[in-house]
C-alpha cells in the first residue's frame, strides 16, 4: 500500500490543497442538484454525486501532472503548485459558504484518508512497524479499483509536465457552467 514513514507533512498538505478540481466539480454538482431537484432530493443527490465525483476526478488524475511525491528541486513543479494551491485556496474561500455541502462531500475521501487515517496509521507504525490493520479502511482503494477497471486505457502523465494542460482545460470547463448557471 503506502510507505507511511516516507510521507512528509508537506506532501500531505499539498494533497489537501490540490483541491481546486474537486471543489469546482462539487459546485457544479450542487448548482445542478439544487436547480433540478426538490428538497430533500437536492441535498441527497448533492451528497451522493459529490462523493462519487471524487472517485472519478482522482481516477483521471493520472493524466495530469500530479507527482505522488514532492519535487522540491523542480522549479516547474514549484510554480505549478503555487498556482494550483492558490486556485484551491481561492475556490475554498469563494465557494465555501454557498457550496460547502458539495465541497465537503467531494473532498471527503481525502479528508478521511489524509486527515484521519494517515495520522493514526503513523502513530501505529511508530509502535509496531508491521501495523497494517488500517489499510482496508482507506477510501482511495475505491479510486484505485475504479481506475483499474474503467480507466486503465488512460495514459499515465503524472510526471509529464504537459499534464497540466488537461488540468487547466478541466478547470476552465468547470468554471464555464458556474459562470453561466
PyMOL commands that set and color helices and strands:
alter all, ss='L'
color gray80, all
select helices_A, chain A and resi 4-6+9-17+20-36+41-63+75-106+108-127+135-137+140-150+163-180
alter helices_A, ss='H'
color red, helices_A
deselect
rebuild
show_as cartoon
